[in-house]
Amino acid sequence: MSIFGDRIRGLREDKDLNQTQLANILNCTQKKISRMETGENEPNLQDIKALCTYFNISANYLLGLTDNPEKLR
């Protein structure tokens, strides 16, 4: 798995969501969430923005550039 996939899965599980629930929130398919989590598919910019907005985290955290999930202020 990729850092990105690990982080999405961890964030999702922290909120007690399954892949289908997260997909519904982000208006995409469960298959897309699964493939992002396993590293089979890379997210596009809209996916990254939606994930950062929903989880209130920085893109740098999702991309593995920092271990701090907090957004810069």
C-alpha positions as CSV (number, residue, x, y, z in Angstrom):
1,M,0.0,0.0,0.0
2,S,1.1,3.6,-0.5
3,I,1.4,6.3,2.1
4,F,-1.6,8.0,0.5
5,G,-3.7,4.8,0.6
6,D,-2.6,4.1,4.2
7,R,-3.6,7.6,5.3
8,I,-7.0,7.5,3.5
9,R,-7.8,4.1,5.1
10,G,-6.7,5.3,8.6
11,L,-8.7,8.5,8.4
12,R,-11.7,6.6,7.1
13,E,-11.4,4.0,9.9
14,D,-10.9,6.7,12.6
15,K,-14.4,8.0,11.6
16,D,-15.8,4.5,11.6
17,L,-16.7,4.7,7.9
18,N,-16.6,1.9,5.5
19,Q,-15.5,2.5,1.9
20,T,-19.1,2.7,0.6
21,Q,-20.0,5.4,3.2
22,L,-16.9,7.5,2.3
23,A,-17.7,7.1,-1.4
24,N,-21.2,8.4,-0.8
25,I,-19.9,11.4,1.1
26,L,-17.4,12.2,-1.6
27,N,-19.8,11.4,-4.4
28,C,-17.8,8.7,-6.0
29,T,-17.8,4.9,-6.1
30,Q,-16.7,2.4,-3.5
31,K,-14.4,0.9,-6.1
32,K,-12.6,4.2,-6.5
33,I,-12.0,4.4,-2.7
34,S,-10.7,0.9,-2.7
35,R,-8.4,1.5,-5.6
36,M,-7.0,4.7,-4.0
37,E,-6.4,2.8,-0.7
38,T,-4.6,-0.1,-2.3
39,G,-2.5,2.2,-4.6
40,E,-4.1,0.7,-7.7
41,N,-5.2,4.2,-8.9
42,E,-3.8,7.6,-8.1
43,P,-6.2,10.3,-6.9
44,N,-6.9,13.3,-9.1
45,L,-6.8,16.9,-7.8
46,Q,-10.5,16.9,-7.1
47,D,-10.2,13.7,-5.1
48,I,-7.4,15.2,-3.0
49,K,-9.4,18.4,-2.4
50,A,-12.5,16.5,-1.4
51,L,-10.6,14.3,1.0
52,C,-8.8,17.3,2.6
53,T,-12.0,19.2,2.9
54,Y,-14.0,16.3,4.4
55,F,-11.3,15.2,6.9
56,N,-10.1,18.8,7.5
57,I,-6.4,17.9,6.8
58,S,-3.6,19.2,4.7
59,A,-2.8,17.8,1.3
60,N,0.8,17.5,2.4
61,Y,-0.3,15.0,5.0
62,L,-2.2,12.9,2.5
63,L,0.7,13.0,0.1
64,G,3.2,11.9,2.7
65,L,5.1,15.2,2.8
66,T,4.5,15.6,6.5
67,D,3.3,13.5,9.4
68,N,1.3,16.4,10.7
69,P,-2.3,16.3,9.4
70,E,-3.2,19.8,10.5
71,K,-3.8,22.5,7.9
72,L,-1.5,25.5,7.9
73,R,-3.1,28.6,9.1
